[in-house]
Amino acid sequence: MSLPIPLTVRLTTARGDRTVTRDVRDLSIRWTDPGGYQSAQISLDRPLTVQPDEIAYYGTLTVHDGRNGSVVWDGRLEDPGRSAGGQGQVWDLAAMGGQAHTRDRTVPLIYVDQPLSGLERVDNATPGGNDSVTEDPGNPGSLVQALVLQFPQGIAVVGNSRIVMRYTGLQRTGQKLARIDYTWDAGRTDTAFQVEAVARTDGSLSSGEVARSDNWNIAGGGSSPKRIVTNFNAGRNTIEFRSIYTGVGGTISNDAHWASVGGPIVMATRYTAGGSEQLTAAAYPNNYVLASEVVADLLGRLLPKFDGTGASIATTSHQIDQLAYPDGVDAARVLDDLMGMEAGHTWRVWERNADGRYRFEWAPTPSAVRYEADVLDGYDSQGSADGLYNQVTVRWRTPEGRTLTTVRTASVPLLDAAGLIRQGSLDLGSDVGSTGSAIRAGDQWLADRRYAPNGGRLRIARPILDLQSGRMVMPWEIRPGLIRVRGIMPRPDALNATSRDGVTVFRIVASEFRASDGAATLELDSYAPSTARLIADTRRALRRIRR
């Protein structure tokens, strides 16, 4: 047998490289957005008594367009199965696209952290000193939390008496310190006392550098960013916040001998998309990271199978001030979180280049119509207003470990007209928790649920117009974008501001092409209900619950 369409199938392993098109009984390929190439399945005529050289676990499967040689699908074999029956002996091969590599590695990872909880008391030269995370005594009634280091009344002090609290998050994740910043206050003005931040390597007291030192002053001190630049290569990975006495000695006369550290920001070094660790001050100019910077780091740190140097990464603008995964995370989860905070962006993994690395893109979601089609080949939709919400409760965790909620609201025309309030929930866990991230994620969640979806499945079994290239394209050539479909009355939504007669604009979020009928089934606006999708959503929810 052979495929009834001009596609070729190639299998490659360490033992063999063969084009098997004429032996393929059927072929199905699928991509998603976000994600890119997702899965492929082929049925191949082969005897079951021998192991074909071109079939092996983690071998490659590539589908080409026989007309021009372009890649239609590319990925690695996962599950070679075998069967025999009245139709002969068949190898059933399943393959996964490059997006599967985003789940290959799970590692603890910190980009930017606000560590008021989990600090450790170390270098205990003054056991009688007090440490606590409580309301900043320099700002009573504000409920602003701070690390308070106090020499209590009656305690004897000598030169270098000190109270020290250490942050070890980066040491535990195996990362290096790039930047430290904080604000501070004090209960008295006294040049014999200082509030300091000290960077060390693995907490060793034999070496380190004072990142910042300020004499106590009741006026306190604002943010004064400090980048650990003099010893990047020394691998500084712990930071100590300390209050230290450098006078000649004496007894503390009152309880005003305290210093507070507020709003601490700790940032780890990042990698370039090409895989080089950034060990210069210029790479860390701010107390926040951008989603585009995190994407580049993922490519350079966790995704060696992707072409980081050649990747397309759109620059983003939202300032992320908390992004930490001390218990471990994979790249897929981080990308999912980034899309929740950076509205209107997506990621995709496509074919491999000559070096065998996959092409990756982090890009804005499509905003211009790319394809023109109609419903002649089939369309179905499971319309529902169940997904409409005009309020959401966002659950998140503060740097000092408190669980808070933020409620966001939005105008939803259908709910407003009916006088209804529908409130959903969104759990950010402890990884991306900050006020700004909670607001951003909540607003994006509501924006995605403002309109009843113009969703469904559209079957394409003939060439359609690609406005981007100006030519007619075959069903297997369709890629992510907006498609204008004639013959469907739209509901007003973000893509359809008015109810134009019989014309609806959809976003294509997935496509599955099957060679046996020469047609692609496009999933529009939201993934079609499926067991696989439900399982994936359930697993994601369970990961957040465990956190």
C-alpha positions as CSV (number, residue, x, y, z in Angstrom):
1,M,0.0,0.0,0.0
2,S,1.0,3.7,-0.2
3,L,-0.3,7.1,0.8
4,P,-2.9,8.5,-1.6
5,I,-1.5,12.0,-1.2
6,P,1.9,13.6,-2.1
7,L,3.5,13.1,1.4
8,T,6.6,11.0,2.1
9,V,7.5,9.3,5.4
10,R,11.1,8.8,6.6
11,L,12.3,6.8,9.6
12,T,15.8,7.2,11.0
13,T,17.7,5.3,13.7
14,A,21.3,4.7,14.6
15,R,21.0,1.5,12.4
16,G,19.1,2.7,9.4
17,D,17.6,5.6,7.5
18,R,14.8,4.7,5.1
19,T,11.9,6.3,3.3
20,V,8.9,3.9,4.0
21,T,6.1,5.8,2.2
22,R,5.0,2.9,0.0
23,D,4.6,0.6,3.0
24,V,2.5,3.0,5.0
25,R,-1.2,2.1,5.4
26,D,-2.3,5.3,7.1
27,L,-0.8,8.4,8.6
28,S,-2.1,11.0,11.1
29,I,-0.2,14.0,12.3
30,R,-1.2,16.7,14.8
31,W,0.0,20.1,16.1
32,T,-1.3,22.3,18.8
33,D,-1.0,26.0,19.7
34,P,0.6,26.4,22.1
35,G,3.0,23.5,21.5
36,G,3.7,23.0,17.9
37,Y,4.2,19.5,16.5
38,Q,2.5,17.2,19.0
39,S,2.0,13.6,17.8
40,A,2.0,11.3,14.8
41,Q,0.9,7.8,14.1
42,I,1.6,5.5,11.2
43,S,0.6,1.9,10.3
44,L,3.5,0.2,8.5
45,D,3.6,-3.1,6.6
46,R,6.5,-5.0,8.1
47,P,7.0,-8.7,9.1
48,L,6.9,-9.3,12.8
49,T,9.6,-11.9,12.8
50,V,12.5,-9.4,12.5
51,Q,13.4,-6.0,14.0
52,P,13.5,-3.5,11.1
53,D,16.7,-1.3,11.3
54,E,14.6,1.9,10.8
55,I,12.4,1.2,13.8
56,A,13.6,1.8,17.4
57,Y,12.7,3.7,20.5
58,Y,13.6,7.4,20.2
59,G,14.2,7.0,16.5
60,T,13.0,9.9,14.3
61,L,9.9,10.2,12.1
62,T,9.8,12.9,9.5
63,V,7.0,13.6,7.1
64,H,7.8,15.7,4.0
65,D,5.7,17.3,1.3
66,G,6.7,15.3,-1.8
67,R,6.0,18.3,-4.0
68,N,8.6,20.6,-2.6
69,G,10.5,18.7,0.2
70,S,9.2,20.9,3.0
71,V,8.8,19.4,6.4
72,V,5.1,18.7,7.3
73,W,5.8,17.0,10.7
74,D,8.9,16.0,12.7
75,G,9.4,14.1,15.9
76,R,10.7,11.1,17.7
77,L,9.3,7.5,18.0
78,E,7.9,6.6,21.4
79,D,5.9,3.4,21.2
80,P,6.4,0.9,18.4
81,G,3.5,-1.6,18.6
82,R,2.8,-4.7,16.5
83,S,-0.3,-6.6,15.3
84,A,-1.3,-9.3,12.9
85,G,-4.7,-10.2,11.3
86,G,-6.6,-10.7,8.2
87,Q,-4.9,-7.7,6.6
88,G,-1.4,-8.9,7.3
89,Q,1.3,-8.0,9.7
90,V,1.5,-4.3,10.8
91,W,3.8,-2.1,12.9
92,D,1.8,0.6,14.6
93,L,4.2,3.5,15.3
94,A,3.5,6.4,17.6
95,A,5.7,9.5,17.7
96,M,5.9,12.7,19.7
97,G,6.8,16.1,18.4
98,G,9.5,18.4,19.8
99,Q,7.1,19.9,22.3
100,A,7.5,16.6,24.3
101,H,11.1,17.7,25.2
102,T,9.7,20.5,27.4
103,R,8.8,17.7,29.9
104,D,12.1,15.8,29.7
105,R,13.7,17.5,32.8
106,T,12.3,18.5,36.1
107,V,14.7,20.6,38.2
108,P,14.4,23.1,41.1
109,L,14.6,26.6,39.6
110,I,14.6,30.2,40.9
111,Y,14.5,33.3,38.7
112,V,13.5,36.0,41.2
113,D,12.5,35.4,44.8
114,Q,11.3,37.6,47.7
115,P,12.6,35.6,50.7
116,L,11.0,36.6,53.9
117,S,10.1,33.0,54.9
118,G,12.5,30.1,55.1
119,L,15.5,32.1,56.3
120,E,17.9,30.4,58.6
121,R,19.7,31.7,61.7
122,V,23.4,31.3,61.2
123,D,26.8,32.6,62.5
124,N,25.2,32.8,65.9
125,A,27.8,35.1,67.5
126,T,25.1,36.8,69.7
127,P,22.6,34.1,70.8
128,G,20.6,36.7,72.8
129,G,19.7,38.6,69.6
130,N,16.2,38.4,68.3
131,D,15.0,37.7,64.8
132,S,11.4,37.7,63.5
133,V,9.3,38.3,60.4
134,T,6.6,40.7,61.6
135,E,5.1,44.1,60.9
136,D,7.8,46.6,60.2
137,P,8.2,48.5,63.4
138,G,9.4,51.5,61.4
139,N,5.9,51.6,59.7
140,P,3.4,50.7,62.4
141,G,-0.2,50.0,61.3
142,S,0.9,49.4,57.7
143,L,0.8,45.5,58.0
144,V,3.9,45.6,55.8
145,Q,6.0,42.6,56.7
146,A,9.8,42.8,57.3
147,L,12.6,40.8,58.8
148,V,13.4,42.5,62.1
149,L,16.8,41.9,63.8
150,Q,16.9,43.3,67.3
151,F,19.5,43.6,70.1
152,P,17.1,43.5,73.1
153,Q,17.5,45.7,76.2
154,G,20.1,44.4,78.7
155,I,22.1,42.3,76.3
156,A,25.9,42.8,76.4
157,V,27.6,43.5,73.0
158,V,31.2,43.5,71.9
159,G,32.8,44.3,68.6
160,N,31.3,42.3,65.8
161,S,28.3,41.2,67.8
162,R,25.7,40.3,65.1
163,I,22.4,38.8,64.3
164,V,22.5,36.9,60.9
165,M,19.8,35.3,58.8
166,R,20.7,33.4,55.7
167,Y,18.8,32.7,52.4
168,T,19.9,29.4,50.9
169,G,17.4,29.0,48.1
170,L,20.0,29.3,45.3
171,Q,22.4,27.0,47.0
172,R,19.7,24.3,47.1
173,T,18.8,24.7,43.5
174,G,22.4,24.8,42.3
175,Q,22.2,28.3,41.0
176,K,24.3,31.5,41.4
177,L,23.4,34.8,42.8
178,A,23.2,37.7,40.4
179,R,21.5,40.5,42.3
180,I,20.3,41.5,45.8
181,D,18.1,44.4,46.8
182,Y,16.0,45.5,49.7
183,T,14.8,48.5,51.8
184,W,15.7,48.9,55.5
185,D,14.9,50.9,58.6
186,A,16.2,51.2,62.1
187,G,15.0,52.1,65.5
188,R,17.8,54.6,66.2
189,T,20.6,56.6,64.5
190,D,23.9,55.1,65.5
191,T,27.1,54.7,63.4
192,A,28.2,51.8,65.7
193,F,25.5,49.6,64.1
194,Q,25.1,48.5,60.5
195,V,22.5,46.6,58.5
196,E,24.2,44.6,55.8
197,A,23.8,42.0,53.1
198,V,26.7,39.5,52.7
199,A,27.1,37.2,49.7
200,R,28.9,33.9,50.2
201,T,29.7,30.6,48.4
202,D,27.9,27.7,49.9
203,G,27.5,29.7,53.1
204,S,31.3,29.5,53.9
205,L,32.2,32.0,56.6
206,S,35.8,32.0,55.4
207,S,35.0,34.0,52.3
208,G,32.3,36.4,51.1
209,E,31.7,39.9,50.1
210,V,29.6,42.6,51.6
211,A,27.0,43.5,48.9
212,R,25.6,46.4,50.9
213,S,26.3,48.1,54.2
214,D,24.4,51.0,55.8
215,N,24.8,52.7,59.2
216,W,21.6,52.6,61.3
217,N,19.5,55.7,60.8
218,I,15.9,56.3,61.9
219,A,15.3,57.7,58.4
220,G,16.0,54.2,57.0
221,G,17.1,53.5,53.5
222,G,15.3,52.9,50.2
223,S,16.1,50.5,47.5
224,S,19.8,50.7,46.5
225,P,20.3,47.9,44.0
226,K,23.5,45.9,44.2
227,R,24.7,43.4,41.7
228,I,27.2,40.9,42.8
229,V,29.6,41.7,40.0
230,T,33.1,41.4,41.5
231,N,33.0,37.6,42.0
232,F,30.5,36.2,39.5
233,N,32.9,33.3,38.9
234,A,33.2,32.6,42.7
235,G,29.7,31.1,42.5
236,R,28.1,33.2,45.3
237,N,24.9,31.3,46.1
238,T,23.8,32.4,49.6
239,I,22.9,35.8,51.0
240,E,23.0,36.9,54.6
241,F,20.9,39.7,56.1
242,R,22.6,40.9,59.2
243,S,22.6,43.5,61.9
244,I,26.1,44.0,63.2
245,Y,27.7,46.1,66.0
246,T,31.2,47.5,65.4
247,G,31.6,49.6,68.5
248,V,33.9,49.1,71.5
249,G,31.3,47.2,73.6
250,G,28.7,47.8,76.2
251,T,25.1,46.9,77.3
252,I,22.0,47.6,75.2
253,S,20.0,50.3,77.1
254,N,16.6,50.0,75.4
255,D,14.5,48.1,72.8
256,A,15.1,50.6,70.1
257,H,18.2,48.8,68.9
258,W,16.7,47.1,65.9
259,A,17.0,47.1,62.2
260,S,14.4,45.8,59.6
261,V,14.9,44.5,56.1
262,G,11.9,44.9,53.9
263,G,11.0,43.8,50.3
264,P,14.1,41.7,49.7
265,I,14.7,40.7,46.1
266,V,17.1,37.9,45.2
267,M,17.8,37.1,41.6
268,A,19.7,34.2,40.1
269,T,21.9,34.2,37.1
270,R,20.3,33.3,33.8
271,Y,21.4,31.7,30.5
272,T,21.3,33.0,27.0
273,A,19.2,31.1,24.6
274,G,22.4,29.8,23.1
275,G,23.4,28.2,26.4
276,S,25.9,30.7,27.9
277,E,25.5,31.7,31.5
278,Q,25.3,35.5,31.8
279,L,28.0,36.6,34.3
280,T,28.1,40.3,33.8
281,A,26.3,43.1,35.6
282,A,24.7,44.4,32.4
283,A,22.5,41.3,32.2
284,Y,20.6,42.1,35.4
285,P,19.7,45.8,35.4
286,N,16.3,45.4,37.2
287,N,14.6,43.8,40.2
288,Y,12.4,41.8,37.9
289,V,12.5,39.4,35.0
290,L,10.6,39.4,31.7
291,A,8.9,36.4,30.2
292,S,11.1,36.7,27.2
293,E,14.2,36.5,29.4
294,V,12.9,33.4,31.1
295,V,12.1,31.7,27.8
296,A,15.7,32.4,26.7
297,D,17.0,30.9,29.9
298,L,14.8,27.7,29.5
299,L,16.3,27.2,26.0
300,G,19.9,27.6,27.2
301,R,19.4,25.7,30.5
302,L,16.9,22.9,30.0
303,L,16.2,22.5,26.3
304,P,19.4,21.5,24.5
305,K,17.3,19.7,21.8
306,F,16.0,23.1,20.7
307,D,17.9,25.6,18.5
308,G,18.3,28.3,21.1
309,T,20.6,30.5,19.0
310,G,18.1,30.5,16.1
311,A,15.0,30.7,18.2
312,S,12.5,33.5,17.6
313,I,11.7,35.1,21.0
314,A,9.3,38.1,21.0
315,T,10.3,40.7,23.7
316,T,7.7,41.0,26.5
317,S,7.0,43.9,28.9
318,H,5.3,42.5,32.1
319,Q,7.6,42.8,35.1
320,I,7.7,39.5,37.0
321,D,8.9,40.0,40.6
322,Q,8.3,36.5,41.9
323,L,9.1,33.3,39.9
324,A,10.6,30.5,42.0
325,Y,10.2,26.7,41.8
326,P,12.2,25.3,44.7
327,D,10.5,21.9,44.6
328,G,11.2,21.3,40.9
329,V,9.6,22.2,37.6
330,D,9.8,21.3,33.9
331,A,10.0,23.8,31.0
332,A,6.4,23.1,30.0
333,R,5.1,24.2,33.4
334,V,7.1,27.4,33.3
335,L,5.9,28.2,29.8
336,D,2.3,27.7,30.9
337,D,2.8,30.1,33.9
338,L,4.4,32.7,31.6
339,M,1.4,32.6,29.2
340,G,-0.8,33.2,32.2
341,M,1.0,36.4,33.1
342,E,2.0,37.6,29.6
343,A,-1.3,37.9,27.8
344,G,-1.3,37.3,24.1
345,H,1.8,35.1,23.7
346,T,2.3,31.5,22.8
347,W,5.1,29.0,22.1
348,R,5.6,26.4,19.4
349,V,8.2,23.8,18.5
350,W,8.6,22.8,14.9
351,E,11.0,20.9,12.6
352,R,14.7,20.1,13.2
353,N,17.5,21.9,11.5
354,A,20.6,20.4,9.9
355,D,22.2,20.1,13.4
356,G,19.2,18.0,14.6
357,R,17.8,20.7,16.9
358,Y,14.2,21.8,16.8
359,R,13.0,25.2,15.7
360,F,11.4,27.1,18.6
361,E,9.3,30.3,18.7
362,W,7.8,32.4,21.5
363,A,5.5,34.7,19.7
364,P,2.4,36.9,20.0
365,T,-0.8,35.1,19.3
366,P,-2.2,35.7,15.8
367,S,-4.0,38.9,15.3
368,A,-4.6,39.0,11.5
369,V,-6.7,36.7,9.5
370,R,-4.5,34.2,7.6
371,Y,-6.9,31.7,6.0
372,E,-10.2,31.8,4.2
373,A,-12.5,28.8,4.2
374,D,-16.2,27.6,4.3
375,V,-18.1,24.8,5.9
376,L,-18.6,22.6,2.8
377,D,-16.4,19.8,4.2
378,G,-18.1,19.8,7.7
379,Y,-18.4,21.8,10.9
380,D,-19.6,21.0,14.4
381,S,-19.7,23.0,17.6
382,Q,-20.7,22.3,21.2
383,G,-21.7,25.8,22.1
384,S,-22.0,26.7,25.7
385,A,-22.1,29.8,27.9
386,D,-20.8,27.7,30.9
387,G,-17.4,29.2,30.5
388,L,-18.4,32.8,31.1
389,Y,-17.2,34.5,34.3
390,N,-17.1,38.1,35.5
391,Q,-15.3,37.6,38.7
392,V,-12.3,35.4,39.7
393,T,-10.6,34.7,43.1
394,V,-6.9,34.4,42.6
395,R,-5.1,32.5,45.4
396,W,-1.4,33.2,45.9
397,R,1.3,33.0,48.5
398,T,3.3,36.0,49.9
399,P,7.1,35.9,50.3
400,E,6.6,35.5,54.0
401,G,4.5,32.4,53.5
402,R,1.0,33.8,54.0
403,T,-1.8,32.6,51.6
404,L,-3.8,35.5,50.2
405,T,-6.5,36.0,47.7
406,T,-7.1,38.7,45.2
407,V,-10.6,39.2,43.6
408,R,-10.7,40.6,40.1
409,T,-13.8,41.6,38.2
410,A,-14.6,42.3,34.5
411,S,-17.6,43.3,32.4
412,V,-19.2,40.3,30.6
413,P,-22.0,41.5,28.3
414,L,-24.1,38.4,28.5
415,L,-23.8,38.0,32.3
416,D,-24.3,41.8,32.9
417,A,-27.5,41.8,30.8
418,A,-28.9,38.8,32.8
419,G,-27.8,40.4,36.1
420,L,-25.7,37.4,37.0
421,I,-22.4,37.1,38.8
422,R,-20.3,34.0,38.0
423,Q,-17.1,33.7,40.1
424,G,-14.3,31.3,39.3
425,S,-11.0,30.5,41.0
426,L,-7.4,30.5,40.0
427,D,-4.6,29.1,42.1
428,L,-1.1,30.5,41.4
429,G,0.4,28.3,44.2
430,S,3.7,29.7,45.6
431,D,5.7,29.8,42.5
432,V,4.5,33.1,40.9
433,G,2.9,34.7,43.9
434,S,3.0,38.5,44.1
435,T,0.3,41.2,43.9
436,G,1.2,42.2,40.4
437,S,1.3,38.7,39.1
438,A,-2.0,37.9,40.8
439,I,-3.7,40.9,39.2
440,R,-2.2,40.1,35.8
441,A,-3.1,36.5,35.9
442,G,-6.6,37.2,37.1
443,D,-7.3,39.8,34.4
444,Q,-6.0,37.5,31.7
445,W,-8.2,34.6,33.1
446,L,-11.3,36.8,32.9
447,A,-10.4,38.1,29.4
448,D,-10.4,34.5,28.1
449,R,-13.8,34.0,29.6
450,R,-15.6,37.2,28.6
451,Y,-17.4,35.7,25.6
452,A,-19.1,32.4,24.8
453,P,-16.6,30.7,22.5
454,N,-17.1,30.6,18.8
455,G,-15.5,27.2,19.0
456,G,-15.9,23.9,17.2
457,R,-14.3,21.6,14.7
458,L,-13.9,22.5,11.1
459,R,-13.0,19.8,8.5
460,I,-10.8,20.9,5.6
461,A,-10.6,18.5,2.7
462,R,-9.6,20.8,-0.2
463,P,-7.1,23.6,-0.8
464,I,-7.9,26.9,1.0
465,L,-6.5,30.4,0.6
466,D,-3.5,31.4,2.7
467,L,-3.6,35.2,2.8
468,Q,-0.1,35.4,4.2
469,S,1.5,33.7,1.2
470,G,-1.2,34.5,-1.3
471,R,-1.5,30.9,-2.5
472,M,-3.8,28.0,-2.1
473,V,-2.5,25.5,0.6
474,M,-3.3,21.9,1.1
475,P,-4.9,20.7,4.4
476,W,-1.7,19.4,5.8
477,E,0.0,22.8,5.3
478,I,-2.3,24.7,7.6
479,R,-0.5,26.3,10.6
480,P,-1.6,28.4,13.6
481,G,-3.4,31.6,12.7
482,L,-6.8,33.1,12.4
483,I,-9.3,31.7,9.9
484,R,-12.3,33.4,8.4
485,V,-15.1,30.8,7.8
486,R,-18.1,31.6,5.7
487,G,-21.4,29.9,6.4
488,I,-21.5,30.3,10.2
489,M,-23.3,33.0,12.2
490,P,-20.9,34.3,14.8
491,R,-21.4,35.3,18.4
492,P,-19.9,38.7,19.2
493,D,-16.5,38.1,20.8
494,A,-12.9,39.5,20.7
495,L,-12.5,38.4,17.1
496,N,-16.0,39.2,16.0
497,A,-17.1,42.6,17.2
498,T,-20.3,42.6,15.1
499,S,-22.6,39.8,14.0
500,R,-21.8,39.8,10.3
501,D,-24.1,37.5,8.4
502,G,-22.6,34.1,7.9
503,V,-18.9,35.0,8.5
504,T,-17.0,34.1,11.6
505,V,-13.3,34.5,12.5
506,F,-11.7,31.8,14.6
507,R,-8.3,31.1,16.1
508,I,-6.9,27.7,15.0
509,V,-5.6,26.1,18.2
510,A,-4.9,22.6,16.8
511,S,-5.0,20.6,13.6
512,E,-5.1,16.8,13.0
513,F,-4.5,15.6,9.5
514,R,-5.4,12.0,8.4
515,A,-4.0,10.7,5.1
516,S,-6.7,8.1,4.6
517,D,-9.4,10.8,3.9
518,G,-7.0,13.6,2.9
519,A,-8.6,16.0,5.4
520,A,-7.5,18.1,8.4
521,T,-9.8,18.6,11.4
522,L,-9.1,22.1,12.8
523,E,-9.9,22.8,16.4
524,L,-11.1,26.4,16.8
525,D,-10.7,28.8,19.6
526,S,-10.5,26.2,22.4
527,Y,-9.3,22.6,22.4
528,A,-12.0,20.2,21.6
529,P,-13.2,18.1,24.6
530,S,-11.1,14.9,24.8
531,T,-9.9,12.4,27.4
532,A,-6.3,13.3,26.8
533,R,-7.0,17.0,27.3
534,L,-8.9,16.3,30.5
535,I,-6.1,14.2,31.9
536,A,-3.6,16.9,31.1
537,D,-5.7,19.5,32.9
538,T,-6.2,17.2,35.9
539,R,-2.5,16.6,36.2
540,R,-1.8,20.3,36.1
541,A,-4.4,20.9,38.8
542,L,-2.9,18.2,41.0
543,R,0.6,19.7,40.7
544,R,-0.7,23.0,42.0
545,I,-2.6,21.3,44.9
546,R,0.6,19.5,46.0
547,R,2.3,22.9,46.2
